[in-house]
Amino acid sequence: MNELKKVTREFCNDDEFDILKQNIIKNFTLNNIVNHLTILNAEKVLDDVEYLVEQMEEHLSKPLLPASKVGLYVHLSCLIERLILKNEVQLIEDPVDFIEQHEDFINLVREIFSVVELNYSVEIPVSEIIYIFNYIENYL
């Protein structure tokens, strides 16, 4: 992305470059999730997921790297479909400790995902919140 920024410097300011970068990430992700989603409209899901990730970055004050963002977009898009199909991720660790240690993160994710839960009639389980937490922690 740094090389792209150098090339576009004379054509766009920082805000415009951020929009360009976000659009590149979104389009790259859209191409990936089209192959994975079977019952949902990939563009609609990706719009919803983009909002979720923006909210997480804002609330956590941690911008994700572009590659990490693509991975999270793909995971969250597939997550929504898995929840609709009732195929949630199985826990490999006991959630009790996580729930006690990361109550704030759980509440944040539940708050951010409330719109998606309402729109798709799903509920995000703790197992998925743990996965999201681990993903963000490992890829920042």
HELIX and SHEET records of a PDB file:
HELIX    1   1 ASN A    2  THR A    8  1                                   7    
HELIX    2   2 ASP A   14  VAL A   34  1                                  21    
HELIX    3   3 ALA A   42  LEU A   60  1                                  19    
HELIX    4   4 PRO A   66  ILE A   84  1                                  19    
HELIX    5   5 PRO A   95  GLN A  101  1                                   7    
HELIX    6   6 GLU A  103  TYR A  120  1                                  18    
HELIX    7   7 VAL A  126  ASN A  138  1                                  13    
END                                                                             
